Amino acid sequence: MAAKNENYRRSVSVTRAVSVYPKILHPQSKILSLSNLDRQCPTLMYMVLFYSPPCDANYAGHRSVCSVFDSLRCGLEEALAIWYPAAGRLSLSPSDGKLNLWCNNKGAILAEATTETRISELGDLTQYNDFFERLVFKPDFGGNFSEMPLVVAQVTKFGCGGYSIGIGTSHSLFDGPASYNFLSAWAFSSAMMKAQKKHNNSLEMFKPVHERATLLMLGSSSTTSTNSQAPKGIDHKLASKLISNYNYHPKTGAAAIDHLLQLIMQATADDQRNFQKIGTSTTTAAGSSNDIRKGFVFKTFHLSGAFVESLKRKVLEEGGTGGFSCSSFEVVATLLWKARTKAMGLRKEKMACLQFAVDTRNKLVPPLPNGFSGNAYVLASVALSAGEVEKLGFKAIIEKIRVAKDSVNNDYVKAYMEGLLGPQASLPPLKELTLVSDWTRMPFHKLGFFNAGSAFVSPLVPPIPQVAYFIQNPDDNLAVDVRIGLPPQILNVFSSYFFAGSQ
């Protein structure tokens, strides 16, 4: 069911916003070299954590918002002392123009706000609501990324005594696991939590490694081909722009790059106007969330633990006497790909693609160090015709997902980063492309900024709005919540196909 009072417009009053600096300052001369994986998306990624009104008289909800704000600020100061790049700013290298991170101690931003709205008036907190955009702090940096804070947060007290903490972190700074570790360190070091701990060394359990040495070594041996050839039948000027923006190679060694270029060229052949919109059809990193939301409705689909287990049994039966077990991710990703491809009404002969993020921390040789704080995800990719996506059983598609995931190794990551060397353009809208980001191993709802974890966590609109997020359900350990942006005209038919997938 859609969120109640979806167009709720009660005001949120921001009473102050301050810069928060590391408790221990680091030398300002340090430049942290970023990998090509870090440079893909420097924009701030937002989420909102909701903390319900308290039952316990000692709960933070009975404290003033000023007291809670001060506790969070003290905790953030301590966290930034160890996660010091988060207090820095992005900068362009004067030698090669590449984006790096200047650890200059300029600080994070923490804002304090209040609203008369009661959390219960927002309805289902798992469903996106425009009101959530008022619960995060959006700094005005004029599109100049060298002025953009890399961590921003806003604590808002509701009329019912509950709280929200809206957090934004630059994707050039952290990927999902690193962001979760940073926020855990902040939560554990807050004064509210310290009072319940037997010692004050909570940050000892978080030892981040900020250097990107392994990924930089992989990237340093990458070379950019200057002889990329445009496929036949594609307008030369359009193909030149394609090659320039996406560093196209006929065979890069990274399936995600190859498949993406094939999809773009397929769309170009169908309608060159789609291609002309590259760079304008989706927001740039500095674009507003209003621009991103146009043309999409954001919906969370709740797949209960029982529903997911029924899908797994279906796959087991497809495996015959030999049996075939699969993970929740594999079966839900397959269901999503089938339902979205069918709902989009793709012609059966058209290429359709499933791409999903793979953590390379333990796939590289040598593996990335424990506590690695940068971006370590690449996209793996499966490509089939739309007819095959619909016709093939779950088992067959899951086997292809596994092959794609297993292909991610040093050579794949090297080729992937080489494919990102050229100037980056915004991804054009590709109805043939299904994108998945798996958050189920990152229990953001358990972040204990107060006495307990949050009641709900809601990601806001991502830079690529059609990405599907798989999220843990706080009330059902086996369930998967799927948040996705869809064109409104296919919402109902997608819902029908999605929930009929286990039949």
Secondary structure, DSSP 8 states (H G I E B T S, - for coil): ---TTTT-----EEEEEEEE--SS---TT-EE---HHHHT--SEEEEEEEE---SSTTSGGGS-HHHHHHHHHHHHHHHHHHSGGGGSEEEE-TTT--EEEE-----EEEEEEE-S--GGGG--TTS--GGGGGGS-----TT-GGG--SEEEEEEE-TTS-EEEEEEEETTT--HHHHHHHHHHHHHHSHHHHTTSS-S-GGGG---B---HHHHHHHHT----S-----TTS-HHHHHHHHHHH---S--S-HHHHHHHHHHHHHHHH-HHHHHTTTTSS--TT--HHHHHTT-EEEEEEE-HHHHHHHHHHHHHHTGGG-----HHHHHHHHHHHHHHHHTT--TTSEEEEEEEEE-TTTSSS---TTB-S--EEEEEEEEEHHHHHHS-HHHHHHHHHHHHHT-SHHHHHHHHHHT-S--------TTEEEEEE-TT--GGG--SSSS--SEEEE---SSTT-EEEEEETTEEEEEEEEEEE-GGGHHHHHHHHHTTT-
